[in-house]
Structures are given as C-alpha cells and as structure tokens.
C-alpha cells in the first residue's frame, strides 16, 4: 500500500492471497468505497475462481457410479456455520447424505483444579498462558452436555489439552465427558504434544494411555495434532510404542500442525504409513492460515482465497484422511469440498483400496538422538553451524529453522522419493514413482513381534502381496534388517532410489508431472485417479502424464466434465489440470483386479 503524496490516491500492489495486480483507489471519487468493495482481482486469482466455479457447475450434473464402493466416513471437526450460504450447504448435506459428518467443535475455558498430588513437578506447574482456567468440573461437564445436545447426535470435538499444558482438564473430567456422550462421537484434540524428555513418561502413563483405554468403548478419539518430525521420529521411541503397536488403533488419530514446517511430504507419508500398517485405523489433516509460512521471519499469513486449502484437502481426503480440523477462511468457497464428498465424486478410500503406494517402503527404528534434536526446532536461524549442519549426512536432512527454502541434498529422502527440490511447502507432493510409505518395521530384529496390528501386506490391497520391499533407517543412517550392516545416507540412497524407480513398474498406474496423485479401486473393474495441481502458493496449470504399466484401460473419462482420454501406443495419456484445480478420472479396466 502506498499513498501518493502528489494526489489523493492510494496504490495497492500485491495481496496476501497471491494476487499480483496493481489497483489505484481515488479518494476524490465519491464512489470509491463501492468500487473497492467490488474490486475483482484479475490474473491468477480470477482464473482460480473461474476454474473452481466450473468444477462446482459440473458437480451439479454428476451422478455417482452405481457400482462405486462406499466411501469411508469423513468428520469435519471445526467447520463454522456463521456464513449463511455455507450453512445452507451443510443443512442440505445433513438432510440428504450421511457423509461427511459435521461435528460440533470449538474451544471453551479450562478447568481450575487441584494439581497438588501430581508427582511430576514439570507438568504440575504447566499452564497455557493463552487460556483461562476458571471452570469447575461440573461447569465443564455442563458445557460438554450442551455441545452434544446441539450436535444433533453427530458428536463433538474440543481441545483436551496442549503441549503447553496437557492437563487443561483433569483426567476424571475428560472421562466423565466421554460418559456424557453416551456412544456419540467425541474427538479430543491434543496439539503439539511433543516432549523428548523422560518427564513425558508421566503424561503417557497418567493421562494419554488411561484416556485411550477409556475411549476405546466410548466412540472417543485422541486427535494428536503434533508438529515437525513427530510421525517419522518421536512416535518410534519407546514412550509411544503402545500407539505404534496398534493396541489403540481405533482411538489415536495422527494429525499435523505444520506452522513453519518444511517437511510436509514426510509427515504426510508417515501418517499414511502408520495407517497402512494398522497402527491406527484413521488419520487426520488440518489447514490453518499460517500453513503458508515456512520462514519464521515472515510469519504472517492472511490469505482470503483458500484455494491451497481446497487442493490440500482434496489430496489428503482422496488419500484416506477422515478427521479434518480446518480453520475457517471462506466457508462458501470451501463448501465445494463438502459437496464433492457428499456426491461421491471425491472417493474416500480404505487403506485396502489404494493402489498408488510404492512397493518400496522405509521403516524407522530407534530414531537417532542427534537427528531428533537437530531437526525438531524449525523456528530460529541461530542454530546454524557452518561446519556442522551443511555437512551432516542425514537420510532426512536440513529440517531445522536454518534451512527455509534451502535446496535438498542429493541423498535426502524428500528428493529421491518424493520428488521435492527444496525445504518449502510440499503439501501436495509428487511421489512420481508411487507413495513411498514411512512405516513401523515389518521384518528383522527391529520388528515388534508382539504388535497387535497385522503385517503391512495384510492391511493394504492384495495387489501388493509378494512385491513389498523394506528398507530401514534411524533418520540419520540406513541399516540392514538384522542390524549388522550400517550404511551412510550419502551413499546408500542410490540403492533405495534405484529400487523405487524399478518397482514403480509393478504398480497399475504411475503419474509424472507437477501434480499430486492417488489411485484407488472403486469397484471390481474401476479405478479412481485423483489428480491435484501441486502449486501450493505458486499455482500453475499442470500436465499429468499417466502411464499404464500392467493394466489395460478400456475407457478413461473425467467424472465431472465427461472429457474422454485415449491410451497412446506407448501406454500413456496426458491430462491437463487447470490452474488451482483437480480432476477425478474414472478408469474402466478390461477385467476385474
């Protein structure tokens, strides 16, 4: 914004939503306020809006295929109903469909309770300075009762605690809240619960695990909205073994809060890996305004066109995400997402439906302490070590706050597996050779022989039987399944990269281009290919090159606009993805899988 000193005008240049236009406001014109209200940004923003409107228009004529499998349920935990048009969409969906489900979510004040008997001095004295601790137990339970009564039987979600203070309510209060639900859904949100110290064992044994046990038969979930490396590092430490084992698969929901993070392609496949392995039955995703901040020095992110949210959610939900914790920006715009799920155009797969997992997966065991410590603090630049960080040969590298936007090392998993080039905002990663899952160890000395969960191969699509290949890492180096051989990340990555490329040919379909992609079986002879343009804050029209490896399609059609595509002699087809857009492609096969 610039006030011209020589005239009564203000020059507006650029916008938080990514607009690059220049607008001049002339205060000498009496109509300037009305003109400003109707200001219609040209360029990319207008194209994105037009493309989104085209998808919405095509959806009105869409009819779900009669043989399509039933989608998994999606729970929108925190959608605002303040916008009248968005409320109308929610009401229409709830009247006609049973998916998605809108929970009654939101914050309320915290309990003021006596912590004197707590044996952990650290957690006895923790408080979240942003919160008001003024409620009695009875007052908390009154609020929970009211929220359930207002949920029309759908259920509720609320913060159970936070890393700043996991004990915002005493355990008995939260348990009584689960009793009040009387079988209705309760999602307890726990953001940023991350503590590498031994002190956290107290929290696990006194709060997390007792609640998980109690929630098992109460239709309750613990939505662990963690940060940074948690799902590819901390979760594989001893404290979290009960989660990884699958003992509480129906309770824990791995989710992310990715403010200033630069490793979305890692957290995404790590949550998928826990889900595919059977450690958890569901996983979650979240969009908030500060998702677009990857550099703490440029923290403020106030986008008003949430197209990056919409694309991220289409990609995440088409990959199986069921618990959605979004912040409201433009509910009218985002209501398209709800309608896509309700109408069945956006298919929500079970883990056994997905056919875009790479046959190669990477298992994490006993995460290296230096890897956890040096990679967890993503905020500050002052940790840089000229003779340290730049030379570290980690399998997952350049993750702390000294590397915003930095190019990846040649041996970094994010480069050779996910197709990323730098530490930035890879919310919709490419994974051109298939999603390389980061999983619990399946074989060898690192595998949990007493795990409740089934082996990975028994949880996912039968297609993967006899073709899975496992590698092992502690985040810093690689090792053999028996632990006897240790391999440097800067050398051994070549072996894994070559295996990923070679085994991609075993998948029914692979996709290259600047797109995120998911393949799921939707009926015996049909696959759903979801294609999402992957520019997060720099959207561009994209071309997806779809390669048919083993299967033979007899029909390839866009489900919304009915455009048909043909397979070339080389076994490929090219599909254009509009700026800021996505497509749902139905692939009919010559025979059932």
Secondary structure as UniProt FT lines:
FT   STRAND          2..3
FT   TURN            5..6
FT   STRAND          9..13
FT   TURN            16..17
FT   STRAND          22..26
FT   TURN            27..28
FT   TURN            30..31
FT   HELIX           32..37
FT   HELIX           44..59
FT   TURN            60..61
FT   TURN            66..67
FT   STRAND          75..76
FT   HELIX           84..96
FT   STRAND          101..102
FT   STRAND          104..105
FT   STRAND          110..111
FT   TURN            116..117
FT   HELIX           121..124
FT   TURN            129..130
FT   STRAND          133..135
FT   HELIX           137..149
FT   TURN            150..153
FT   STRAND          156..162
FT   TURN            163..164
FT   TURN            166..167
FT   HELIX           171..181
FT   TURN            182..183
FT   STRAND          186..191
FT   TURN            198..199
FT   HELIX           200..203
FT   HELIX           204..208
FT   HELIX           209..215
FT   TURN            216..219
FT   STRAND          220..226
FT   TURN            228..229
FT   HELIX           230..232
FT   HELIX           234..236
FT   HELIX           238..240
FT   HELIX           241..244
FT   TURN            245..251
FT   STRAND          252..256
FT   TURN            259..260
FT   HELIX           264..277
FT   STRAND          282..285
FT   HELIX           289..292
FT   HELIX           296..298
FT   HELIX           307..318
FT   TURN            319..320
FT   STRAND          323..324
FT   HELIX           331..343
FT   TURN            351..353
FT   STRAND          360..364
FT   HELIX           369..376
FT   TURN            382..383
FT   TURN            386..388
FT   HELIX           389..391
FT   HELIX           401..403
FT   TURN            404..405
FT   TURN            410..411
FT   HELIX           413..416
FT   TURN            417..418
FT   TURN            427..428
FT   TURN            432..433
FT   STRAND          438..440
FT   TURN            445..446
FT   TURN            449..450
FT   HELIX           456..459
FT   HELIX           462..464
FT   TURN            465..467
FT   STRAND          469..473
FT   STRAND          478..479
FT   TURN            481..482
FT   STRAND          486..487
FT   HELIX           489..503
FT   HELIX           504..506
FT   STRAND          509..512
FT   STRAND          515..523
FT   TURN            524..525
FT   STRAND          526..533
FT   STRAND          542..548
FT   STRAND          553..558
FT   TURN            559..561
FT   STRAND          564..565
FT   TURN            569..570
FT   STRAND          572..577
FT   TURN            579..580
FT   STRAND          582..589
//
